[in-house]
């Protein structure tokens, strides 16, 4: 009788353990889904918390570490992201996306040589991923290797010809203004709301004395930004100044200063406008 009672106790304990595990898995899944929802809402701090809760309850899909790493990268917490990417890679060492994401985090930390290593590993596994080529290209550009960067940007565009960022990245590399203009215009066509492409295109036009074109582009850029109005107004001031429309230049110059412009100022423009 004692033996049967002991077996019954063991069975009950085992059943309780199974139910506890099932409850943990269910809770972990709920936390994971909540984290994903928070990411969609761009509530990244909250998302990190819920990813952590899912991990604490042993959420079975180890991609959770990679997802938390991406979320931490969005918060510019690249050191923390690297820890999560490394954990995820222990379970999925041949996951090209994880390797690429680790490369991005390393590049953000200015560990460019290491970043290139991980981009290379990712491309050995998946040589068709345009984003990895683009990220490696950006890193090569940071390392002043324009030849390697251009090769990667070209490859990314071949693989994904309708993605604006790849043309924008390549345009920044070109010293030839005609090539840069062509790529910035392509980026804008693909993504009409890309402020950076408008601004940089305006700068190219300004630097090549195409002031009318520059004014048109900077006016459009103004409509796309709330954070950079000061610098755009200053660029407009220069456009009008070099177009010999001095009084109009002063209007934009003073507006730029009133908005907090702190960049380099053309001395002759400043002296003229200060006397008005």
C-alpha positions in Angstrom: 0.0 0.0 0.0 2.8 2.4 0.8 4.5 1.6 -2.6 1.2 2.5 -4.4 0.8 5.7 -2.4 4.5 6.7 -3.2 3.8 6.1 -6.9 0.7 8.2 -6.7 2.6 11.0 -5.1 5.3 10.9 -7.7 2.7 10.9 -10.5 1.0 13.9 -8.9 4.3 15.8 -8.7 5.1 14.9 -12.3 1.7 16.1 -13.4 2.1 19.3 -11.5 5.5 19.8 -13.1 4.1 19.3 -16.6 1.2 21.7 -15.9 3.7 24.3 -14.5 5.8 24.0 -17.6 2.7 24.4 -19.8 1.7 27.5 -17.8 5.2 28.9 -18.2 5.1 28.3 -22.0 1.7 29.9 -22.3 2.8 33.0 -20.3 6.1 33.2 -22.2 4.1 33.1 -25.5 1.8 35.9 -24.2 4.8 38.0 -23.2 6.4 37.4 -26.6 3.3 38.4 -28.5 3.0 41.5 -26.3 6.6 42.4 -27.1 6.0 42.1 -30.8 2.9 44.4 -30.5 4.9 46.9 -28.6 7.5 46.9 -31.4 4.7 47.6 -33.9 3.7 50.6 -31.7 7.3 51.7 -31.6 7.3 51.4 -27.8 10.7 49.9 -27.7 11.5 50.2 -24.0 8.3 48.3 -23.2 9.1 45.8 -25.9 12.5 45.0 -24.4 10.8 44.4 -21.0 8.3 41.9 -22.5 11.0 40.1 -24.5 12.9 39.8 -21.3 9.9 38.3 -19.5 9.4 35.8 -22.3 13.1 34.8 -22.0 12.9 34.4 -18.2 10.0 31.9 -18.7 12.1 30.0 -21.3 10.2 30.9 -24.4 11.0 27.9 -26.7 11.9 29.8 -29.9 15.4 31.0 -29.5 14.8 33.7 -32.1 13.5 35.7 -29.2 17.1 36.7 -28.4 17.6 38.0 -31.9 14.4 39.9 -31.9 15.3 41.5 -28.6 18.7 42.4 -30.1 17.0 44.1 -33.0 14.8 46.0 -30.6 17.8 47.1 -28.6 19.5 48.2 -31.8 16.5 50.4 -32.5 17.2 52.0 -29.2 20.9 52.4 -30.1 21.8 50.0 -27.3 24.3 48.2 -29.5 26.4 46.6 -26.8 23.3 45.0 -25.3 22.2 43.9 -28.8 25.5 42.1 -29.4 25.0 40.0 -26.3 21.6 38.9 -27.5 22.8 38.2 -31.0 25.7 36.1 -29.6 23.2 34.1 -27.6 20.9 33.6 -30.6 23.9 32.5 -32.7 24.8 29.8 -30.2 21.5 28.1 -31.2 21.4 29.2 -34.9 25.1 29.7 -36.0 24.2 29.6 -39.7 21.4 32.2 -39.6 22.4 34.9 -42.1 20.0 37.5 -40.7 21.5 37.2 -37.3 25.0 37.5 -38.6 24.1 40.6 -40.6 22.4 42.2 -37.6 25.5 41.5 -35.5 27.5 43.1 -38.2 25.3 46.2 -38.1 25.6 46.5 -34.4 29.4 46.2 -34.6 29.5 48.9 -37.3 27.4 51.2 -35.1 30.1 50.7 -32.4 32.8 51.7 -35.0 34.2 48.1 -34.9 34.2 48.1 -38.6 36.7 45.3 -39.3 34.7 42.9 -37.1 31.5 44.1 -38.8 32.9 43.2 -42.3 33.8 39.7 -41.0 30.1 39.1 -40.0 28.7 40.6 -43.2 31.0 38.2 -45.1 29.8 35.3 -43.1 26.2 36.2 -43.7 26.8 36.5 -47.5 28.5 33.1 -47.6 25.2 31.7 -46.3 22.9 33.9 -48.3 24.5 35.6 -51.3 21.2 37.0 -52.5 20.5 39.4 -49.6 20.7 43.0 -50.9 20.5 44.5 -47.5 23.7 42.8 -46.3 25.6 44.1 -49.4 24.3 47.6 -48.7 25.3 47.4 -45.0 28.7 46.1 -45.9 29.0 48.9 -48.5 28.1 51.6 -45.9 30.8 50.1 -43.6 33.4 50.1 -46.4 32.5 53.7 -47.1 33.1 54.5 -43.4 36.5 52.8 -43.8 37.2 55.1 -46.9 37.3 52.1 -49.2 35.1 53.6 -51.9 35.9 50.9 -54.5 34.6 48.1 -52.3 31.6 50.3 -51.2 30.6 51.0 -54.8 30.8 47.4 -55.7 28.5 46.4 -52.8 26.0 49.2 -53.6 25.9 48.1 -57.2 25.3 44.5 -56.1 22.5 45.6 -53.8 20.8 47.6 -56.6 21.0 44.6 -59.0 19.4 42.4 -56.4 16.8 44.9 -55.3 16.4 47.7 -57.9 13.3 49.3 -56.4 14.7 50.2 -52.9 15.4 53.9 -52.5 18.1 53.6 -49.8 20.5 51.8 -52.1 20.5 54.6 -54.6 20.8 57.2 -51.8 23.8 55.4 -50.4 25.5 55.2 -53.8 24.8 58.8 -54.6 26.7 59.9 -51.4 29.7 58.0 -52.7 29.8 59.6 -56.2 32.2 62.6 -56.7 30.7 63.0 -60.2 27.7 65.4 -59.7 25.8 64.0 -62.7 25.9 60.5 -61.3 25.0 61.7 -57.8 22.0 63.7 -59.1 20.8 60.7 -61.1 20.8 58.5 -58.0 19.3 61.1 -55.7 16.5 61.6 -58.2 15.9 57.9 -58.4 15.8 57.6 -54.6 13.2 60.4 -54.5 11.1 58.8 -57.2 11.1 55.5 -55.2 10.5 57.2 -51.9 9.0 60.7 -52.3 9.2 61.5 -48.6 13.0 60.9 -48.2 14.2 64.2 -46.8 17.9 63.3 -46.8 17.8 62.6 -50.5 16.2 66.0 -51.2 18.6 67.8 -48.9 21.7 66.2 -50.4 20.4 66.7 -53.9 19.9 70.4 -53.1 23.5 70.6 -51.9 24.8 69.0 -55.1 22.9 71.6 -57.2 24.2 74.4 -54.9 27.8 73.3 -55.2 27.5 73.1 -59.0 25.9 76.6 -59.3 22.5 75.3 -60.3 20.8 77.7 -57.9 17.3 77.6 -59.4 17.3 73.8 -59.1 18.7 74.0 -55.6 16.1 76.4 -54.5 13.3 74.2 -55.8 14.7 71.1 -54.1 15.3 72.9 -50.7 11.8 74.3 -50.7 10.5 70.7 -51.0 12.9 69.5 -48.3 11.4 72.1 -45.9 8.1 70.4 -46.2 9.6 67.1 -45.2 11.3 68.0 -42.0 10.6 69.5 -38.6 14.1 68.9 -37.1 16.3 70.4 -39.8 14.5 73.6 -40.9 17.3 75.8 -39.7 19.9 74.2 -42.0 17.6 74.1 -45.0 16.8 77.8 -44.6 20.5 78.6 -44.4 21.1 76.6 -47.6 18.3 78.7 -49.2 20.0 81.8 -48.0 23.2 80.8 -49.8 21.2 79.9 -53.0 19.7 83.4 -53.1 23.0 85.1 -52.1 24.9 83.5 -54.9 22.0 84.2 -57.3 22.6 87.9 -56.4 19.2 88.2 -54.7 20.8 89.5 -51.5 17.7 90.9 -49.7 15.9 87.6 -50.1 19.0 85.8 -48.9 18.9 87.8 -45.7 15.3 86.8 -45.1 16.3 83.1 -45.1 19.6 83.8 -43.3 17.8 85.5 -40.4 15.1 82.9 -40.3 17.8 80.2 -40.1 19.5 82.0 -37.2 16.1 82.4 -35.4 15.6 78.6 -35.7 18.9 77.9 -34.1 21.3 77.4 -37.0 24.8 76.9 -35.6 26.7 75.7 -38.7 29.4 77.3 -40.8 28.3 80.7 -42.1 29.5 82.5 -45.3 31.3 85.6 -44.0 30.2 88.0 -46.7 26.6 86.9 -46.4 26.7 87.5 -42.6 28.3 90.9 -42.9 25.7 92.0 -45.5 22.7 90.8 -43.6 24.0 92.2 -40.2 24.0 95.6 -41.8 20.4 95.4 -43.0 
